[in-house]
């Protein structure tokens, strides 16, 4: 089974143009190595899908959060349509499994790279828009992002750990956190970076990750945890330093979770459960945004193709 057919089956959508969906899965590195097998890569579809995603998320947030002002709505949208947010949505589809990558990109861990996953997700949405129309493509996006759309999280928690830490330290002492690469070990395609973050020369957090940016985000998150547990450091909040909202696992700038997704499953109690990233069920009452042709019959688990 070709990647496009396997993905369409997983999505549970009545995809008509499998060639278009196939193109959405083709990375430029694959086209460079297989010019005779691919008609084009997914970057034009990514451009189109970006607009569809932004409109769908903006419309859903506007309707679901009537008491939020423009600033809060913008922060909510940014947390969803950022590279990390879109990569998280791609992870719920295990989209990395279906991508066609060049050998080098694949060996470098491209199937887990947030920027690549986010771009591919937008390309898939662009293909669905051209094939099925805005109602179906937008409804698909809204249903997949339902946990983020319905979450009532404080504004501070919508920002990345690095942004929160910088705001806090600048208000506290006027200094910005400094990130230092401590170590980078392992083969090029699977290297682990270790980063320290310091303020006023004092190391307050250490993090690791498969890229320097992910490691910096992890270090900032650890620093936030340390500052929250230290009453002496937090005492200056009384002079106007912003509150350090607790860091939520999986909320980093560049982290993408790989989670199973079963379309439009009914939650036990949609309002009683807090938002837990990478572990959720999609509601069937998506407020009319659920695309036609979708259903819960799509299989779960890994899909393979030949």
N, C-alpha and C positions, 0 to 999 in steps of 0.2 A: 504494500500500500504506500502510495506517495505521501510525503509529509502533509501536503494540503488536504488530502482526503482524510488522513488520520486526525488532523487538527479539527476539521469540520465536524467529524464524528464526535470528537471530545466536546466541542462547543455546543452541540445539539441544535445548531442553526441550519436552516434550509438553504445552504450555500448553493448557488447556481453556477457561478463561474470559478471553477477550481483552478484554472490557469492564473487568474488574477490573485487568488489567495496564495498560490504557489509563489508568485513573484514577491509577495509580501514577506516571504520567509527567506528570500535570497539576499545574503549579505554581499557587499561589493567584493570581498575577498574571494568568495566562491565564484563569482562571475569572472574575476581575473584569471582563475585557474581552470575554468570550464566554459570558455566562451562559446563552444559549440553545443553546450547542453542547456544554456540559460539565455532567455531573451532579454533580460535586464535585471537590475537589482531593485531594492525596495525603497530607495531614498525619495523618489517622487511620491510614492504612496505614504511614506512617513510624513512628508510635508502636508499632504491633505488630511491625514488622520490626526495630526496635531490640532487642527482647527476643530474637527469633529469632537475630539476629546474635551477640549476646552469649553466648547459650547454646551455639551451634554452635562459636564460637571458644574459649570456655572449655573445653568438652568435648574439643576437638581438642588444645589445649595440654596439658591434664591427661594425656592418653594419650600424647602424643608427647614429653613432657619429664618423665619419671618422677623425675628427680633434682633438679628445680627446686623450691624452696620456694615458699610462698604469695606472698612479696614479688616474686620473679622472675617467677612466672606472671602476677601482676597487672600488672607492668611490660610484659611481652610482650603481654598482652591490650590494655592501654591504647594501645600503639603501633599496634595493628591497628585498633581500633574508634574511635580518635580521628577528629576531622573530617578531618585529613590522610590518615589510614590508609584510611578509607572512601572518600574522594574518589579515592585512588589505585586502589582496586578498581573504582570507577565508571569511571575513566579506561581501565582495561583492557577495558572493554566499549564504550568510546566512548559512554557513556550520555548525555552532553550532546547528542549528535546527535538523540536521540529525544525529548527533553523538549519539552513544550508550555509555552511561556513567553509572558508578555505582551510587547508590543512594547518597552516601556521596559526591562524586565528583560533582554530579549535584547540590546538595544543597549548595555546596561551590562556586557556580557560574562558574563551569568548562566550560560551553558553551560560556562564555565570556572571559575565561582566554587566553591571547595571546599565551603563550607557547604551550598550548594544541591545539589551533586553527592552529597554524603554523605547528605543527607536523601532525595534521590530513590533512592539505592541501597537505603536501608532500606525505603522504600516498595515498591520492586520485590520485595524479599525478603518483605515482608509479604503482598503479592499472591500470590507463589508459595506461601507457607505456606497461605493460605486455599484456594488452588486445588488444590495437589498434596500438601499435608501437610508435616509437619516433616522427614521423612526426605529428601524431595526438596529442600526449601528449604535445610535445613541442609547437605546434601551439596553443593549448589551453592556456598554460601558457603565451605565448607572447601576445595573444589577451587580456587576462584578465589584464595583467600588462601594457597595451598600454599607459595609461596616464603617468606612470613613465618613460617608455622607451623613449617616444618622448619629454619629458619635457626638456627644456634647462635652468636648474636651476644653480645658482652659486655653486661652490664647497662647500663653507661654509654652505650652506643651506642643504646639503646632510647629514650633521652630526647631531647627536641628540642634543637637548638643553643642556644636561649635559656635553657633550663633548665640545660644543662651549663655554659654560660658563667657564669650567676648563681651556681651552686654553687661553681664554681672561684674566682670573685672574692670571694665572701663568706668562704670559708675562707682565702683568701690575704690579704685586707686588711680584711675586714669591710664592704666597700662593694658596692653593687649596680650593675650596668651601667646607664648612662643613655642612652636612645635619643632622638635629635634629628632631626626632619624637616628635611632640607636643601633639598629641591626637590620639586615636583610639576608635571609638564609633560604636555601632551597634552589631547585632548578628554575630557569627563567620562566617556564610556563606554570609554575606552582610556587612562586616565591612568597615567603611570609615576611612582612615588614613589622618592625617594632618601633614605636614612636613614644617619646615623652613630651608632655606639655608642662611648661613652667610659667610662673608669674613672679616677677621680681626676683628671678634667679632661683626660685624654689619649685622643685618638681612636685606637681599636685595630681598627676595622673599618667598612667602608662597604658597603651593599647596596642593590639596586634590586628593584622588583616592582610588580605591578599593584594592590597594596593596601599600606597602610602596614604591616600586620602581616607580609606576605610580605617586604617590604623589611627589616623589623627582623630577621626570621629569617635572611635572607641576610647581613645585617651581622654577626650573631652567628656565623654559620658562617665568615665571613672572619676574624673576630677569633680564633676557635679555631685556624684554620690559622696565623695570625700568631703566636699564643702557642706553638703546638707547634714552630714553627721558631725560637723564641727561647730558647736555653738559659738565659739569665739570668732570664727570667720564670718558667720552669718549675722552677728550682732550689728554689723554696719548697715543692714537692710533698713534699719530705722532711719538712716540718713538718706534714703531714697534709692538704694540699690534694688534692682528688680528681683522678684521672687524666683528662686531656682526650683522650677517644677521638676518632680522626679522623672528621671529618664526611663523610657519604656523600651524593653528589649526589642531589637529589630527596627528601631526608629532612626538608625544612622543615615548619614547623607547618601551613602552609596551601597547600602545593603539591600539585597533582594531575597526574599524568602521563597523557598520552593514548597508549595503547599498544594495538596489535592483540592480540586474544585469540582463540585457537583452542581450543575446549573439549577438555580431556583429551588433549592431544597427548603423546606419549611422549618424555621427555628422553633424551639420549644416555647420561648418567650422572648420576643424581639426587644422588648423594653427593659427586661430585668437584667440582661447580661451586659457587662462593660465591654468595650472594644478590646479584643485581644488579637493582635496582629498575627497573621499566618495560621489562624485556627478559627474558622468561622463557617457558618452556613448561610447561603444566600436566601433572602426571603422571597416568597412567591408573590407577596403583595407589594410589588415595586411601584405602586401608584400609577399604573398605566404605562410605565416605561419599559416593560418587559417586551422584547422583540418577538414578533410572530415567528412560529416555526421552532421555538425553543422548548426544551422540556427536560425532565429529570431523567430521561432514559439514557443520556450520554454516559458512557462507562467511566469508571474511575480507574486510577492506577496508571502505570506507565503504558505508553503505546509504542509499538515498534512498526517499522515499515521496511519494505525491501526495495 
